[in-house]
Amino acid sequence: MELVQKLISCSRELVAVLENQKLERDEKIKKTEETLIQREEIISELKQRGSFITSTPSEDSKIIEMEQRLEKGLNALFATIKSDLKEVKQRKRSRQPYTNPYSNLATYDGSYYDKRK
């Protein structure tokens, strides 16, 4: 199979994973990482061979269209992960006063300051 065709099929697979709403988030992230690694290898091989020059205009338009869909899907996945991390951080902050309620108090009990020299 030609490398450009491999890139197109790998991109289709990645778009399918990103647009699949039935997958659990962890499974979606795992499959996305695996597919991105495969895709990166194909792209680096294409760059080494200079095979992008031999692609047809229809292949180029498919790749560009899929790149836009991939960018949109990856940004959406990143946004969900970012919001989940923000939520976990907020929960951690809200539980902290219960675990150590006196952490924010500054007490100076028992200290004596002598003003004489």
TIKOLPA-671770 format. One line per field, with one value per atom (N, C-alpha, C): residue number from 1; residue in three letters; atom name; x negated, y, z. Coordinates in nm, 3 decimals, m for minus. Atoms other than C-alpha are relative to their C-alpha. Last residue first. Layout:
REM residues N
i <- c(NUM ...) $
aa <- c(ala ...) $
at <- c(CA ...) $
px <- c(X ...) $
py <- c(Y ...) $
pz <- c(Z ...) $
//
This chain:
REM residues 117
i <- c(117 117 117 116 116 116 115 115 115 114 114 114 113 113 113 112 112 112 111 111 111 110 110 110 109 109 109 108 108 108 107 107 107 106 106 106 105 105 105 104 104 104 103 103 103 102 102 102 101 101 101 100 100 100 99 99 99 98 98 98 97 97 97 96 96 96 95 95 95 94 94 94 93 93 93 92 92 92 91 91 91 90 90 90 89 89 89 88 88 88 87 87 87 86 86 86 85 85 85 84 84 84 83 83 83 82 82 82 81 81 81 80 80 80 79 79 79 78 78 78 77 77 77 76 76 76 75 75 75 74 74 74 73 73 73 72 72 72 71 71 71 70 70 70 69 69 69 68 68 68 67 67 67 66 66 66 65 65 65 64 64 64 63 63 63 62 62 62 61 61 61 60 60 60 59 59 59 58 58 58 57 57 57 56 56 56 55 55 55 54 54 54 53 53 53 52 52 52 51 51 51 50 50 50 49 49 49 48 48 48 47 47 47 46 46 46 45 45 45 44 44 44 43 43 43 42 42 42 41 41 41 40 40 40 39 39 39 38 38 38 37 37 37 36 36 36 35 35 35 34 34 34 33 33 33 32 32 32 31 31 31 30 30 30 29 29 29 28 28 28 27 27 27 26 26 26 25 25 25 24 24 24 23 23 23 22 22 22 21 21 21 20 20 20 19 19 19 18 18 18 17 17 17 16 16 16 15 15 15 14 14 14 13 13 13 12 12 12 11 11 11 10 10 10 9 9 9 8 8 8 7 7 7 6 6 6 5 5 5 4 4 4 3 3 3 2 2 2 1 1 1) $
aa <- c(lys lys lys arg arg arg lys lys lys asp asp asp tyr tyr tyr tyr tyr tyr ser ser ser gly gly gly asp asp asp tyr tyr tyr thr thr thr ala ala ala leu leu leu asn asn asn ser ser ser tyr tyr tyr pro pro pro asn asn asn thr thr thr tyr tyr tyr pro pro pro gln gln gln arg arg arg ser ser ser arg arg arg lys lys lys arg arg arg gln gln gln lys lys lys val val val glu glu glu lys lys lys leu leu leu asp asp asp ser ser ser lys lys lys ile ile ile thr thr thr ala ala ala phe phe phe leu leu leu ala ala ala asn asn asn leu leu leu gly gly gly lys lys lys glu glu glu leu leu leu arg arg arg gln gln gln glu glu glu met met met glu glu glu ile ile ile ile ile ile lys lys lys ser ser ser asp asp asp glu glu glu ser ser ser pro pro pro thr thr thr ser ser ser thr thr thr ile ile ile phe phe phe ser ser ser gly gly gly arg arg arg gln gln gln lys lys lys leu leu leu glu glu glu ser ser ser ile ile ile ile ile ile glu glu glu glu glu glu arg arg arg gln gln gln ile ile ile leu leu leu thr thr thr glu glu glu glu glu glu thr thr thr lys lys lys lys lys lys ile ile ile lys lys lys glu glu glu asp asp asp arg arg arg glu glu glu leu leu leu lys lys lys gln gln gln asn asn asn glu glu glu leu leu leu val val val ala ala ala val val val leu leu leu glu glu glu arg arg arg ser ser ser cys cys cys ser ser ser ile ile ile leu leu leu lys lys lys gln gln gln val val val leu leu leu glu glu glu met met met) $
at <- c(N CA C N CA C N CA C N CA C N CA C N CA C N CA C N CA C N CA C N CA C N CA C N CA C N CA C N CA C N CA C N CA C N CA C N CA C N CA C N CA C N CA C N CA C N CA C N CA C N CA C N CA C N CA C N CA C N CA C N CA C N CA C N CA C N CA C N CA C N CA C N CA C N CA C N CA C N CA C N CA C N CA C N CA C N CA C N CA C N CA C N CA C N CA C N CA C N CA C N CA C N CA C N CA C N CA C N CA C N CA C N CA C N CA C N CA C N CA C N CA C N CA C N CA C N CA C N CA C N CA C N CA C N CA C N CA C N CA C N CA C N CA C N CA C N CA C N CA C N CA C N CA C N CA C N CA C N CA C N CA C N CA C N CA C N CA C N CA C N CA C N CA C N CA C N CA C N CA C N CA C N CA C N CA C N CA C N CA C N CA C N CA C N CA C N CA C N CA C N CA C N CA C N CA C N CA C N CA C N CA C N CA C N CA C N CA C N CA C N CA C N CA C N CA C N CA C N CA C N CA C N CA C N CA C) $
px <- c(0.122 m1.811 m0.111 0.126 m1.467 m0.119 0.033 m1.159 m0.130 0.058 m1.128 m0.047 0.091 m0.896 m0.047 0.018 m0.734 m0.104 0.120 m0.593 m0.004 0.119 m0.359 m0.125 m0.012 m0.078 m0.133 0.126 m0.170 0.004 m0.005 0.094 m0.138 0.134 0.139 0.009 0.007 0.446 m0.145 0.002 0.462 m0.009 0.115 0.362 m0.010 0.078 0.599 m0.119 m0.075 0.873 m0.082 0.086 0.639 0.064 0.110 0.841 m0.094 m0.048 1.167 m0.113 m0.030 1.009 0.051 0.118 0.851 0.033 0.013 1.176 m0.115 m0.116 1.267 m0.008 0.004 0.918 0.115 0.113 0.914 m0.010 m0.043 1.258 m0.109 m0.097 1.139 0.049 0.075 0.832 0.092 0.070 1.049 m0.078 m0.101 1.280 m0.065 m0.040 0.987 0.100 0.111 0.848 0.034 0.003 1.188 m0.112 m0.109 1.214 0.005 0.035 0.870 0.108 0.103 0.954 m0.036 m0.065 1.277 m0.099 m0.084 1.096 0.070 0.086 0.824 0.081 0.050 1.085 m0.088 m0.113 1.257 m0.042 m0.026 0.925 0.115 0.104 0.841 0.016 m0.022 1.175 m0.102 m0.122 1.145 0.024 0.030 0.784 0.121 0.085 0.874 m0.029 m0.086 1.163 m0.079 m0.090 0.933 0.092 0.080 0.664 0.088 0.013 0.925 m0.082 m0.132 1.018 m0.006 m0.028 0.652 0.133 0.089 0.577 0.029 m0.046 0.879 m0.081 m0.123 0.786 0.057 0.034 0.430 0.124 0.056 0.554 m0.035 m0.112 0.777 m0.048 m0.080 0.486 0.118 m0.091 0.269 0.079 m0.142 m0.026 0.084 m0.065 m0.371 0.148 0.005 m0.517 0.078 m0.110 m0.406 0.006 m0.114 m0.632 0.119 m0.049 m0.950 0.121 m0.006 m1.100 0.040 0.129 m1.210 m0.003 0.092 m0.900 m0.138 m0.036 m0.674 m0.096 0.047 m0.857 0.031 0.147 m0.807 m0.059 0.035 m0.437 m0.151 m0.028 m0.392 m0.042 0.100 m0.563 0.018 0.125 m0.349 m0.112 m0.009 m0.035 m0.129 0.007 m0.125 m0.004 0.137 m0.195 m0.019 0.087 0.131 m0.146 m0.018 0.320 m0.087 0.056 0.182 0.007 0.146 0.248 m0.065 0.048 0.603 m0.151 m0.003 0.672 m0.052 0.099 0.558 m0.005 0.133 0.748 m0.107 0.014 1.070 m0.140 0.022 1.031 m0.022 0.134 0.989 m0.033 0.105 1.289 m0.140 0.033 1.523 m0.117 0.122 1.624 m0.015 m0.027 1.987 m0.122 m0.050 1.940 0.021 m0.081 1.722 0.040 m0.141 1.604 0.093 m0.033 1.248 0.148 0.017 1.214 0.043 m0.106 1.360 m0.009 m0.123 1.132 0.116 0.010 0.833 0.125 m0.015 0.933 m0.001 m0.141 0.982 0.028 m0.073 0.638 0.149 0.030 0.482 0.075 m0.074 0.657 m0.023 m0.143 0.537 0.081 m0.027 0.181 0.149 0.009 0.173 0.032 m0.123 0.297 0.002 m0.105 0.016 0.134 0.006 m0.230 0.109 0.076 m0.129 0.009 m0.084 0.000 m0.090) $
py <- c(0.046 4.673 m0.016 m0.057 4.692 m0.055 m0.120 4.617 0.063 m0.097 4.259 0.121 m0.091 4.053 0.104 m0.122 3.753 0.084 m0.074 3.458 0.132 0.042 3.213 0.073 0.024 3.250 m0.045 m0.043 3.387 m0.018 m0.026 3.215 0.036 m0.038 3.235 0.035 m0.088 3.045 0.028 m0.140 2.907 0.099 m0.030 2.550 0.149 m0.109 2.522 0.040 m0.126 2.319 0.118 m0.080 2.045 0.137 0.084 1.762 0.073 0.105 1.952 m0.089 m0.054 2.270 m0.106 m0.029 2.065 0.059 0.099 1.923 0.031 m0.011 2.234 m0.102 m0.125 2.261 0.008 0.014 1.894 0.124 0.091 1.930 m0.014 m0.072 2.235 m0.086 m0.098 2.048 0.078 0.075 1.757 0.095 0.045 1.995 m0.077 m0.119 2.166 m0.037 m0.032 1.828 0.121 0.102 1.729 0.027 m0.030 2.059 m0.102 m0.121 2.006 0.035 0.040 1.650 0.119 0.083 1.769 m0.043 m0.086 2.052 m0.081 m0.075 1.818 0.087 0.097 1.585 0.070 0.033 1.879 m0.098 m0.116 2.008 m0.027 m0.001 1.660 0.118 0.109 1.637 m0.003 m0.028 1.982 m0.108 m0.112 1.920 0.033 0.049 1.580 0.111 0.078 1.723 m0.053 m0.094 1.988 m0.072 m0.075 1.731 0.099 0.082 1.510 0.070 0.008 1.783 m0.080 m0.131 1.853 m0.001 m0.016 1.483 0.132 0.091 1.437 0.020 m0.058 1.750 m0.089 m0.118 1.622 0.061 0.048 1.282 0.116 0.054 1.447 m0.054 m0.107 1.663 m0.052 m0.064 1.353 0.111 0.017 1.257 0.079 0.091 1.228 m0.019 m0.059 1.534 m0.085 m0.095 1.408 0.063 0.055 1.110 0.094 m0.108 1.296 m0.043 0.042 0.972 0.114 0.053 1.108 m0.035 m0.113 1.323 m0.047 m0.078 1.028 0.117 0.078 0.817 0.071 m0.014 1.091 m0.079 m0.134 1.109 0.018 m0.008 0.732 0.137 0.081 0.723 0.007 m0.074 1.013 m0.077 m0.108 0.834 0.081 0.062 0.520 0.109 0.051 0.727 m0.064 m0.115 0.920 m0.043 m0.038 0.592 0.120 0.105 0.461 0.040 m0.002 0.789 m0.102 m0.121 0.809 0.007 0.025 0.448 0.121 0.104 0.516 m0.026 m0.059 0.844 m0.100 m0.093 0.684 0.063 0.082 0.394 0.089 0.060 0.635 m0.084 m0.101 0.843 m0.060 m0.063 0.549 0.094 0.042 0.487 0.071 0.116 0.534 m0.046 m0.043 0.890 m0.116 0.106 0.785 0.041 m0.033 1.108 m0.105 m0.127 1.081 0.034 0.013 0.713 0.127 0.088 0.756 m0.016 m0.079 1.056 m0.084 m0.094 0.845 0.087 0.076 0.561 0.093 0.039 0.801 m0.074 m0.120 0.950 m0.028 m0.023 0.604 0.124 0.100 0.529 0.017 m0.028 0.858 m0.099 m0.121 0.810 0.031 0.040 0.454 0.119 0.074 0.583 m0.048 m0.102 0.839 m0.066 m0.071 0.563 0.105 m0.123 0.342 0.078 m0.117 0.000 0.125) $
pz <- c(0.066 7.349 0.096 m0.051 7.494 m0.075 0.074 7.286 0.046 m0.092 7.406 m0.080 0.065 7.196 0.101 m0.077 7.355 m0.072 0.039 7.169 0.074 m0.070 7.334 m0.041 m0.143 7.089 0.058 m0.059 6.748 0.153 m0.145 6.548 0.051 m0.045 6.174 0.147 m0.116 6.069 0.036 0.042 5.716 0.117 0.085 5.802 m0.037 m0.057 6.096 m0.086 m0.012 5.926 0.051 m0.087 5.801 0.018 m0.042 5.640 0.094 m0.089 5.626 0.051 m0.133 5.488 0.099 m0.079 5.205 0.137 m0.106 5.070 0.094 m0.089 4.866 0.114 m0.077 4.718 0.099 m0.092 4.609 0.090 m0.106 4.456 0.106 m0.081 4.261 0.116 m0.078 4.135 0.093 m0.103 4.026 0.091 m0.097 3.838 0.115 m0.074 3.665 0.110 m0.090 3.562 0.088 m0.105 3.422 0.100 m0.093 3.234 0.113 m0.074 3.078 0.102 m0.097 2.976 0.088 m0.102 2.814 0.107 m0.084 2.636 0.109 m0.090 2.508 0.095 m0.098 2.361 0.103 m0.086 2.190 0.110 m0.086 2.057 0.095 m0.102 1.928 0.095 m0.094 1.747 0.113 m0.076 1.585 0.106 m0.089 1.481 0.088 m0.108 1.343 0.101 m0.089 1.141 0.120 m0.065 0.994 0.099 m0.097 0.921 0.077 m0.120 0.757 0.108 m0.063 0.510 0.130 m0.060 0.434 0.074 m0.116 0.380 0.071 m0.106 0.154 0.127 m0.056 m0.046 0.110 m0.078 m0.093 0.066 m0.126 m0.203 0.091 m0.078 m0.462 0.134 m0.062 m0.580 0.082 0.095 m0.637 0.070 m0.028 m0.420 m0.100 0.095 m0.578 0.028 0.133 m0.403 m0.100 0.008 m0.064 m0.139 0.072 m0.123 m0.007 0.085 m0.029 m0.079 0.140 0.097 m0.094 0.040 0.432 m0.148 0.010 0.470 m0.047 0.120 0.391 m0.019 0.115 0.649 m0.131 0.003 0.910 m0.116 0.047 0.818 m0.005 0.144 0.846 m0.054 0.069 1.186 m0.152 m0.005 1.311 m0.072 0.099 1.197 m0.006 0.133 1.388 m0.107 0.013 1.702 m0.137 0.026 1.654 m0.016 0.141 1.623 m0.035 0.086 1.951 m0.147 m0.012 2.133 m0.093 0.066 2.002 0.004 0.144 2.099 m0.079 0.032 2.455 m0.150 m0.011 2.481 m0.039 0.112 2.351 0.001 0.120 2.593 m0.122 m0.011 2.883 m0.122 0.018 2.772 0.005 m0.128 2.726 m0.022 m0.069 2.367 0.133 m0.083 2.261 0.080 m0.129 2.131 0.097 m0.059 1.838 0.141 0.016 1.671 0.059 m0.065 1.800 m0.007 m0.145 1.716 0.071 m0.050 1.368 0.151 0.000 1.302 0.055 m0.111 1.406 0.010 m0.124 1.175 0.121 m0.010 0.887 0.130 m0.037 0.955 0.013 m0.141 0.950 0.050 m0.077 0.620 0.150 0.011 0.468 0.083 m0.079 0.592 0.000 m0.141 0.460 0.091 m0.030 0.123 0.145 m0.007 0.122 0.031 m0.128 0.207 0.015 0.009 m0.085 0.131 0.000 0.000 0.000) $
//
